[in-house]
């Protein structure tokens, strides 16, 4: 019975490797969806060796083409320091940074603002403090 499971697993791994090879060709040709999916495969080690740095490169390539999911994944990689140095500022998109600042100016608290983004309040704090953070009583630009 163990032998059957091993054979089945090897077949599954072979299919994943074939899928990764096809995705790689499409990703290198500029297909943003393929770039994102290849990044996911690198994060999970599916069909390719697990490699967070490669995942970041593919997520970035797809994110630069405007896809939301790879932007989110790239942000998470920065928040958790996976494949890149941990950097809360890089973790947020330009639109998210603008919304963070707007929420903060409207007297939002860090915890609820972070929750709105599905992020810890510490990541919001690191984003806002270079601009005055919650120490600015007037909350103006």
C-alpha positions as CSV (number, residue, x, y, z in Angstrom):
1,X,0.0,0.0,0.0
2,X,2.8,2.4,0.7
3,X,4.3,1.7,-2.7
4,X,1.0,2.6,-4.4
5,X,1.0,5.9,-2.5
6,X,4.5,6.7,-3.5
7,X,3.8,6.0,-7.2
8,X,0.7,8.1,-7.0
9,X,2.7,10.9,-5.4
10,X,5.4,10.7,-8.0
11,X,2.8,11.0,-10.8
12,X,1.3,14.0,-9.0
13,X,4.7,15.6,-8.7
14,X,5.4,15.0,-12.4
15,X,2.2,16.7,-13.4
16,X,3.0,19.7,-11.2
17,X,6.5,19.9,-12.8
18,X,4.9,19.8,-16.3
19,X,2.4,22.5,-15.3
20,X,5.3,24.6,-13.9
21,X,7.2,24.3,-17.2
22,X,4.2,25.5,-19.2
23,X,3.5,28.3,-16.8
24,X,7.2,29.4,-16.9
25,X,7.0,29.7,-20.7
26,X,3.8,31.8,-20.5
27,X,5.2,33.9,-17.6
28,X,8.4,34.6,-19.4
29,X,6.3,35.7,-22.4
30,X,4.6,38.3,-20.2
31,X,1.4,36.6,-19.2
32,X,0.5,38.2,-15.9
33,X,-1.8,35.4,-14.7
34,X,0.9,32.8,-15.4
35,X,3.4,35.0,-13.6
36,X,1.1,35.1,-10.5
37,X,0.4,31.3,-10.6
38,X,4.1,30.6,-11.0
39,X,4.8,32.7,-8.0
40,X,2.2,30.7,-6.0
41,X,3.9,27.5,-7.1
42,X,7.3,28.8,-5.9
43,X,5.8,29.9,-2.5
44,X,4.3,26.4,-2.0
45,X,7.1,24.4,-3.7
46,X,4.6,22.8,-6.1
47,X,6.3,21.5,-9.2
48,X,9.4,23.7,-8.5
49,X,11.7,24.0,-5.5
50,X,10.2,26.2,-2.8
51,X,11.9,29.6,-3.3
52,X,10.4,32.8,-1.9
53,X,12.8,35.0,-3.8
54,X,11.6,33.6,-7.1
55,X,8.0,33.9,-5.9
56,X,8.6,37.6,-5.2
57,X,10.0,38.2,-8.7
58,X,7.0,36.6,-10.3
59,X,4.5,38.4,-8.0
60,X,6.2,41.7,-8.8
61,X,6.1,41.1,-12.5
62,X,2.4,40.3,-12.4
63,X,1.6,43.1,-9.9
64,X,3.3,45.7,-12.2
65,X,0.7,44.7,-14.9
66,X,-2.1,45.7,-12.5
67,X,-3.4,42.4,-11.2
68,X,-4.8,42.7,-7.6
69,X,-3.9,39.2,-6.3
70,X,-0.2,39.4,-7.0
71,X,-0.2,42.9,-5.5
72,X,-1.7,41.4,-2.3
73,X,0.7,38.5,-2.3
74,X,3.7,40.8,-2.8
75,X,2.5,42.9,0.1
76,X,2.3,39.8,2.3
77,X,5.8,38.8,1.3
78,X,7.0,42.2,2.4
79,X,5.1,42.2,5.7
80,X,6.4,38.8,6.6
81,X,9.9,39.2,5.2
82,X,9.6,36.2,2.9
83,X,12.0,36.4,0.0
84,X,12.6,40.1,0.7
85,X,13.7,42.1,3.7
86,X,10.7,42.9,5.9
87,X,9.4,46.3,4.8
88,X,6.0,47.6,5.9
89,X,6.2,50.6,3.6
90,X,6.6,48.4,0.5
91,X,3.8,46.2,1.6
92,X,1.1,48.6,0.7
93,X,0.1,49.7,-2.8
94,X,-0.1,53.4,-3.7
95,X,-3.9,53.3,-3.5
96,X,-3.7,51.5,-0.1
97,X,-1.3,54.2,1.2
98,X,-3.6,56.9,0.1
99,X,-6.6,55.2,1.8
100,X,-4.6,54.6,5.0
101,X,-3.7,58.3,5.1
102,X,-7.3,59.3,4.5
103,X,-8.7,57.0,7.2
104,X,-6.1,58.3,9.6
105,X,-7.0,61.9,8.8
106,X,-10.6,61.1,9.5
107,X,-9.5,60.1,13.1
108,X,-9.4,56.3,12.4
109,X,-7.5,54.3,15.0
110,X,-4.6,52.1,14.0
111,X,-6.3,48.8,15.1
112,X,-9.5,49.4,13.1
113,X,-7.6,50.8,10.1
114,X,-5.3,47.7,10.1
115,X,-8.4,45.5,10.4
116,X,-9.9,47.1,7.3
117,X,-6.9,46.1,5.3
118,X,-6.6,42.7,6.9
119,X,-3.2,43.7,8.3
120,X,-1.8,44.1,11.8
121,X,-2.0,47.5,13.3
122,X,1.9,47.5,13.5
123,X,2.0,47.5,9.7
124,X,-0.3,50.5,9.6
125,X,1.8,52.2,12.2
126,X,5.0,51.8,10.2
127,X,3.2,53.2,7.2
128,X,1.9,56.3,8.9
129,X,4.7,57.3,11.3
130,X,7.0,58.7,8.5
131,X,4.2,61.2,7.8
132,X,3.5,62.2,11.3
133,X,1.6,59.1,12.4
134,X,-0.8,59.4,15.2
135,X,1.3,62.0,17.0
136,X,0.0,64.9,14.9
137,X,-3.1,66.2,16.9
138,X,-4.4,68.2,13.9
139,X,-4.3,65.3,11.6
140,X,-3.6,67.5,8.6
141,X,-1.3,66.8,5.6
